[in-house]
Every structure is written in structure tokens, then in C-alpha cells.
Amino acid sequence: MRKRFITILAIGMTLPAALALVSCRSEGKSQDTSASDVPSATVAEVKRGNIAHTLSLAGQFQPYQVVDVHPKVSGFMRKINVDIGDKVRKGDTLAVLEVPELQAQLEGSKFDLEQAKSEILRAQHEIARAEAIHAAEHLDYQRLLDTSKAQPGLVAQQELDDAQSKDLSSASQVDAAKAAADAAHQHAEAARANNERVQAIQNYTDVVAPIDGVVVWRYADTGALIQSGTNSNQQDLPIVRLAQSTLLRLRMPIPEDDVQYIHEGDPMQIRIDALNRSITGKVVRFTRSVNFETRTMETEVDVENRDLSISPGMYANTRLQMASASNVLTVPVEALVIRDNQQAIYVVDASNRIYVRNVVVGLRGTKLAEIKSGLNQGDHVIVGGQEKYNDGEQVSPMMTQTQSSEEMKESGGVIDMKSEDNDGGAQ
């Protein structure tokens, strides 16, 4: 009996302890389950920084102008004064042609001009003689007429008519002399024009440089028969080819995707590896047309080359900053999502709850994007996996470190002068 009582007493004392233990375990399990229901989220801080988009390209120097110099007359090369590599100034005589029949034409035109001048002088004398005769004839007629009026019948009518006829005839002689003088003047003008024409052709035998430049090629030698370049349909060779190399065009093919960023006046860094020289230039012109085959747009920078240290045909590596944003709010591009056809970002507030905000995105790089409005510096945004979260949901944020600035570099092909496998082409 006593053993049974002791057993019941032991069970009665053990049961509350067991119940308490079970209760504690249940409560701990409930708390662990509640904590595990809050999802974690990778977040990044909105920072202030810079985003730049730069393009590296290979360009080639070209002369600003290239002129094939043709003579204006055909003839034999009597003398050529230049050779390849010579520097010439505008107006310098490059070559002298010989046209034998042209000298005879020039002498003939001079003779015609002198003859026309003599005709003018003779016509002037003829006018003076005719005017003198007319004055005498007119005076005789007037004297007879006055006498006839003063003393009627004293002068015969026949004599008076003859005097009047001579007066009129002498007046006609004056008019004829003046007409001959006008014709002589016109003949003289024609002779002068012909003389100037032949003289101009004679002057064309001296072939002069139309621009300042360098002789890059010579096509003719002394004694050669040179054809004139007045007919564009003919394919006659020029005498020399001139290149204006004191000012060069640096041409670069801009890829189609980057055409939108090109503007006149954009600064460009230029590196000429062959000369170990760096210079700065500006975009001065572009074709505003994309090539159908290469899908690029030709763009040019003018480079001063007064000392001719840069040779046309040289390559240069260029660096063009196409777009940039300084001291702006930046976020990782993984933070951007499209929601209701708008750019949005999931923001985690101080109570670790999610709020979806629409944002205005500016310049976008490969890693960072500019936020123009919708966020503040220091905000925490979810990076990746936004489809797993809902607006207003509480999360457990896990901070990740991100960069605040980015320079997005794009290469449209550069020249590596140190590479033996390059063969001078673009990589």
C-alpha cells in the first residue's frame, strides 16, 4: 500500500515538470517558425557618383585636300621644277610647257592690235579732214545764201544749189568718218580681246600650284607631251599630285549604336603611337549617314600639322567621351525593374518594409544607372529577385557593397603598334 502511494506521488510530481518542458519546447518552436517566415533580401545603398561612356577607335590621317594638277593647254614639258616630297606655296611655278604654235598666235594677235590702233588713228584724221572740208563748204554756202537774200538775183540759183549740195555732202563725209572711227574702235577692242586671250593661254604654259601643299607624286618628265585637262571626260594623267598636309583630317568610323552621341565640338583624345605623341582635338564634321556595308558613320577631326611631323596615312588611337553624368545618384542596374510599363525600384525603408517607387532613369551603363528622380541618397534598394517580393512586405535586408561610379568603355577597334601579329590592322 505504501509503495503504491509513493509511486502515485512520484508520478504527480513528475507530470507538471514534463508538461512545463513540453510547453517550453512548443513556444520555442513557434518563435523559430515566425522568424523563418521573414524572407531575406540583398540590398544596396543609393550613392552619389559619376557615370561616363567612352569610345576608343582607330583613325587614319588624311590630307585636308588632294589636288591633281593638270595644265590648261597641251604642250611639251620644257621644264619641271618639283619632285615628290617638295613643299610648295600657292602660286609657285611647278612646270613650264612649250607650245610652238602659240608664240606665233601671240605675235599675230599683237600685230592685229597694233593695226587696229593705226586704223583708229587714221579714222581720227579722216574725221578731222572731213570736218574741215565741211566747215569750208558750209561757210561758202552760207555766204552765198546771205548774199542772195541781201541782193536778190545777184547769185544764180544754180550756183546756190551747188553750194548747198556740197555742204550737205561734206556733212555726210563727217558722219561717214565718224562711223569708220567707231568701226575701228570696235576692231581694236576685238583685237585687244584676242590678244588677251592668246596671252592668257601663253601664261597657262606656266603651271602653278593652286594650294599650299606637298608634292606626293609626279607623273611627267621633261620632254613629255602633256595633254590639257580642260575636258573632264578625258583620263589624261596630271603633271603632279599635291596634298595639303599642313592641316590633316583624322577620320574615324563611329559604330551605328554610338551615332546618337556624336556632336560637333565634342573633345577627343588622340594618341599617335608611331610618334609617341598625344594631342587633343574636336569633332568638326561627320557624314550624318551610316554606311550600309560597315554600319558606321565617318567622323572627322582637324589636326594642325604645320611642321609636317604627321604623315598622311598614319594611324591614331582616339578616345571620345560620348556621354557623362557627374555627381548624380547611382544604383546598380540590377535594381531596375519594369512595372506597369514604367521603370521602378524596390526600396526597403527603416522598418525593413518594401515600397515600390517609380523612377526616372538617366544615363545607363553596364553596372550602374543614373536616377534623376524617385530616390534619395542613402536609400536602400533591392538588387535582384524583385519578383519574389510584394509591396509592403517585410524583409530581412542583407547589405552588399557596390561601386558609386563607372566608366563604360567601348572599343570600336584600335591599333596596337607593339603587336607583331597586328599587320597594321584594327583589332
C-alpha positions in Angstrom: 0.0 0.0 0.0 2.8 2.3 1.0 4.7 1.5 -2.3 1.6 2.4 -4.3 1.3 5.7 -2.6 4.9 6.5 -3.2 4.5 5.7 -6.9 1.5 7.9 -7.3 3.2 10.7 -5.5 6.3 10.4 -7.8 4.1 10.5 -10.9 2.2 13.5 -9.6 5.5 15.4 -9.1 7.0 14.4 -12.4 3.9 15.3 -14.6 4.0 19.1 -14.1 7.6 19.2 -14.9 7.0 17.2 -18.1 4.1 19.5 -19.1 6.3 22.6 -18.5 9.1 21.2 -20.6 6.7 20.3 -23.4 5.2 23.8 -23.2 8.6 25.5 -23.4 9.6 23.4 -26.4 6.3 24.3 -28.2 6.8 28.0 -27.6 10.4 28.0 -28.8 9.4 26.1 -32.0 6.7 28.7 -32.6 9.1 31.6 -32.3 11.6 29.9 -34.7 8.9 29.3 -37.2 7.8 33.0 -37.1 11.4 34.2 -37.7 11.9 31.9 -40.6 8.8 33.3 -42.4 10.5 36.7 -43.0 12.4 36.5 -46.3 15.9 37.9 -46.7 16.7 40.4 -49.5 20.0 41.6 -50.9 20.0 45.4 -50.8 22.4 48.2 -51.9 22.7 51.8 -50.9 21.9 54.6 -53.3 25.1 56.6 -53.7 26.3 59.7 -55.5 28.9 59.3 -58.2 29.8 59.6 -61.9 28.9 57.7 -65.0 30.8 58.1 -68.3 30.5 56.4 -71.6 33.8 56.4 -73.6 34.6 55.0 -77.1 38.0 54.0 -78.3 38.5 54.0 -82.1 41.3 53.7 -84.6 41.5 56.6 -87.0 43.6 57.4 -90.0 45.1 60.7 -91.0 44.2 62.1 -94.5 45.3 65.3 -96.2 42.9 68.1 -95.9 42.9 68.5 -99.7 44.4 66.4 -102.5 44.6 68.1 -106.0 45.8 66.6 -109.3 47.3 69.4 -111.2 46.5 69.4 -114.9 47.7 72.0 -117.4 45.1 74.2 -119.2 46.9 73.8 -122.5 48.5 70.9 -124.3 52.3 71.1 -125.0 55.7 69.6 -124.4 57.2 69.7 -121.0 60.1 72.1 -121.2 60.9 72.2 -117.5 59.5 70.7 -114.3 60.6 72.4 -111.1 59.4 69.9 -108.4 59.6 66.3 -107.3 57.9 64.1 -104.8 58.3 65.4 -101.2 58.8 69.0 -102.2 56.9 71.7 -100.3 55.3 74.3 -102.5 53.3 77.5 -101.9 50.2 78.7 -103.7 51.3 80.4 -106.9 54.7 78.7 -107.2 55.6 77.6 -110.8 55.5 73.8 -110.8 56.3 73.3 -114.5 56.7 75.1 -117.8 55.3 73.9 -121.1 56.3 74.7 -124.6 53.7 75.3 -127.3 55.5 76.3 -130.6 52.4 77.5 -132.5 51.2 79.5 -129.5 54.0 82.0 -129.9 53.1 82.7 -133.5 49.5 83.2 -132.4 50.6 85.6 -129.8 52.7 87.6 -132.3 49.8 87.6 -134.8 47.4 89.0 -132.1 49.8 91.7 -131.2 50.1 92.7 -134.9 46.3 92.8 -135.2 46.1 95.0 -132.1 48.7 97.5 -133.5 47.0 97.5 -136.9 43.7 98.3 -135.1 45.3 101.1 -133.3 46.6 102.5 -136.6 43.1 102.3 -138.0 41.8 104.3 -135.1 44.4 107.0 -135.7 43.7 107.1 -139.4 39.9 107.3 -138.7 40.5 110.2 -136.3 42.5 112.1 -139.0 39.8 111.4 -141.5 37.2 112.8 -139.2 39.3 116.0 -138.8 39.7 116.4 -142.6 36.0 115.8 -143.2 35.1 118.3 -140.6 37.4 120.9 -142.0 36.0 120.4 -145.6 32.5 120.5 -144.2 33.2 123.8 -142.4 34.6 125.4 -145.6 31.7 124.1 -147.7 29.1 125.2 -145.2 30.7 128.6 -144.9 30.6 129.1 -148.7 27.0 128.1 -148.9 26.1 130.3 -146.0 27.9 133.3 -147.6 26.1 132.8 -151.0 22.8 132.4 -149.2 23.2 135.6 -147.3 24.2 137.5 -150.5 21.2 136.1 -152.3 18.9 137.3 -149.6 20.6 140.7 -149.4 20.6 141.3 -153.2 18.1 139.0 -154.9 19.2 138.0 -158.4 22.9 138.7 -157.8 23.7 135.0 -157.2 22.4 132.5 -159.7 20.1 129.8 -158.3 22.3 127.0 -159.9 25.3 128.3 -158.0 23.4 128.4 -154.8 22.1 124.9 -155.3 25.6 123.6 -156.0 26.9 125.2 -152.8 24.1 123.7 -150.8 24.8 120.2 -152.3 28.5 120.5 -151.4 27.6 121.5 -147.8 25.3 118.5 -147.4 27.8 116.2 -149.0 30.6 117.3 -146.7 28.3 116.8 -143.7 27.8 113.2 -144.9 31.5 112.8 -145.1 31.9 113.8 -141.5 29.3 111.2 -140.4 31.0 108.5 -142.6 34.3 109.3 -141.0 32.9 109.1 -137.5 31.2 105.7 -138.4 34.6 104.5 -139.7 36.2 105.6 -136.5 33.6 103.6 -134.4 34.3 100.6 -136.5 38.0 101.0 -136.0 37.4 101.2 -132.2 35.4 98.0 -132.3 38.0 96.3 -134.4 40.6 97.4 -131.8 38.6 96.0 -128.9 38.2 92.7 -130.7 42.0 92.6 -131.4 42.7 93.5 -127.8 40.4 90.7 -126.5 42.0 88.2 -128.9 45.5 89.3 -127.7 44.5 88.9 -124.1 43.1 85.5 -124.8 46.2 84.3 -126.5 48.3 85.9 -123.8 46.3 84.1 -121.2 46.9 80.8 -123.0 50.5 81.7 -123.2 50.5 82.3 -119.4 48.9 78.8 -118.9 52.2 77.3 -120.1 53.4 78.1 -116.6 51.7 75.5 -114.4 51.3 77.0 -110.9 50.3 75.4 -107.6 46.7 76.0 -106.7 47.2 75.4 -103.0 50.0 75.2 -100.4 51.0 71.6 -100.1 53.4 68.8 -100.6 54.1 67.0 -103.9 53.1 63.4 -103.2 53.5 62.1 -106.8 55.0 63.2 -110.1 53.6 61.9 -113.3 55.6 63.7 -116.1 59.2 64.3 -117.1 61.0 66.8 -119.3 60.1 66.4 -123.0 56.9 64.6 -122.4 53.8 65.6 -124.4 51.2 66.8 -121.9 47.5 66.9 -122.7 45.4 69.7 -121.3 42.9 68.9 -118.5 40.0 71.1 -119.8 37.8 68.1 -120.7 36.6 66.1 -117.7 35.8 63.1 -119.9 39.4 62.6 -120.7 41.5 60.4 -118.4 44.8 62.2 -119.1 47.4 62.0 -116.3 48.1 65.1 -114.3 51.6 66.6 -114.0 51.8 66.3 -110.2 49.6 65.5 -107.3 49.5 68.0 -104.4 48.4 67.2 -100.9 47.6 69.9 -98.3 49.3 68.3 -95.3 49.7 71.3 -93.1 46.1 70.5 -92.0 45.0 66.9 -91.7 41.7 65.2 -91.4 41.6 62.4 -88.8 38.8 60.0 -90.0 37.1 57.5 -87.7 34.2 55.1 -88.3 31.7 55.6 -85.5 29.6 52.4 -84.9 25.9 52.8 -85.6 24.8 52.3 -81.9 27.0 55.3 -80.9 26.0 57.7 -83.7 23.4 59.3 -81.3 26.2 60.6 -79.0 28.3 62.4 -81.7 28.1 66.2 -81.8 30.2 68.9 -83.4 32.7 70.3 -80.9 33.0 67.1 -78.8 36.5 66.8 -77.4 38.6 63.9 -78.4 41.9 62.5 -77.0 44.3 61.4 -79.8 47.3 59.1 -79.4 49.8 58.7 -82.2 51.8 55.7 -81.2 54.2 56.0 -84.2 55.3 59.4 -82.9 54.8 58.7 -79.2 52.6 61.8 -79.1 49.3 62.7 -77.6 47.1 65.6 -78.7 43.6 66.9 -78.2 41.1 67.6 -80.9 37.4 68.3 -81.5 34.9 66.7 -83.8 34.4 69.2 -86.6 32.2 67.3 -89.1 30.5 63.9 -89.7 28.7 62.5 -92.7 25.3 62.2 -91.0 24.9 59.0 -92.9 25.6 55.4 -91.9 27.4 53.2 -94.4 25.2 50.3 -95.5 28.1 47.8 -95.5 30.1 48.7 -92.4 27.2 50.2 -90.4 29.5 53.1 -89.3 29.4 56.8 -89.8 32.6 58.6 -90.9 33.6 61.3 -88.4 36.5 63.8 -88.8 38.8 65.8 -86.5 41.0 68.6 -88.0 44.6 68.4 -86.8 47.2 71.1 -87.3 50.4 69.8 -88.9 52.4 72.9 -89.8 55.7 71.1 -89.2 54.6 68.1 -91.3 55.6 65.8 -88.5 52.4 63.7 -89.0 52.4 61.9 -92.3 49.1 61.2 -94.1 48.2 57.6 -93.8 49.4 57.2 -90.2 47.1 55.6 -87.7 46.0 57.1 -84.4 44.0 55.7 -81.4 41.3 58.0 -80.3 39.2 58.2 -77.1 35.9 60.0 -77.3 33.7 60.7 -74.3 30.2 60.3 -75.8 28.1 60.8 -72.7 28.7 61.6 -69.0 26.8 62.4 -65.8 28.7 63.8 -62.8 27.7 63.9 -59.1 24.4 62.1 -59.7 22.5 59.4 -57.8 23.5 55.9 -58.9 22.1 52.4 -58.3 23.1 49.0 -59.7 21.3 48.2 -62.9 20.0 45.0 -61.2 17.8 47.3 -59.0 15.8 48.4 -62.0 12.6 46.6 -63.0 9.7 47.3 -65.4 6.4 47.6 -63.6 3.2 48.8 -65.3 5.4 49.9 -68.3 7.4 52.1 -66.0 10.9 51.9 -64.5 10.6 51.0 -60.8 12.8 50.2 -57.9 12.0 48.2 -54.7 13.0 50.3 -51.7 13.4 49.0 -48.2 12.6 51.6 -45.5 13.8 51.9 -41.9 11.3 49.3 -40.7 12.5 46.8 -43.3 9.3 47.0 -45.4 9.3 47.2 -49.2 7.9 50.1 -51.1 7.9 50.2 -54.9 8.8 53.6 -56.3 8.7 54.7 -59.9 11.9 56.4 -61.0 13.3 58.4 -63.9 16.5 56.8 -65.3 19.2 58.9 -67.0 22.5 57.6 -68.4 22.8 53.9 -68.1 26.0 51.9 -68.0 26.8 48.3 -67.8 26.8 48.2 -64.0 25.3 51.4 -62.8 22.3 53.6 -63.8 21.7 57.3 -63.1 18.5 58.1 -61.2 17.1 61.5 -62.0 14.1 61.4 -59.7 12.3 59.0 -57.4 15.1 58.2 -54.9 17.2 59.9 -52.3 20.9 59.4 -51.4 21.2 56.7 -48.7 18.1 54.8 -49.7 18.3 51.0 -49.6 17.1 49.2 -52.7 16.7 45.5 -53.5 19.2 44.2 -56.0 17.9 41.2 -57.9 15.0 38.8 -57.5 12.4 41.5 -57.1 9.7 39.2 -58.5 9.8 37.3 -55.1 8.6 40.3 -53.1 5.4 42.3 -52.7 4.8 45.9 -52.0 4.5 46.4 -48.2 6.2 43.1 -47.4 8.7 42.9 -44.5 12.1 41.5 -45.3 15.4 40.8 -43.7 17.9 43.0 -45.6 21.4 41.8 -46.4 23.6 44.8 -47.3 26.0 44.4 -50.3 28.8 46.7 -51.2 28.6 48.4 -54.7 30.6 50.9 -56.6 29.3 54.5 -56.9 31.0 55.5 -60.2 31.5 53.7 -63.5 33.3 54.4 -66.8 31.8 52.4 -69.5 34.4 51.7 -72.1 33.6 50.6 -75.6 36.1 49.8 -78.3 35.3 50.1 -82.0 38.8 48.8 -82.9 42.2 50.2 -82.0 45.7 49.9 -83.5 48.3 48.1 -81.4 51.6 49.2 -82.8 53.5 46.9 -80.5 51.8 43.8 -81.7 53.7 41.7 -84.2 50.6 39.9 -85.3 48.7 43.2 -86.0 50.0 43.7 -89.5 48.7 47.3 -89.2 45.1 46.4 -89.0 42.4 47.3 -86.4 41.9 44.9 -83.6 
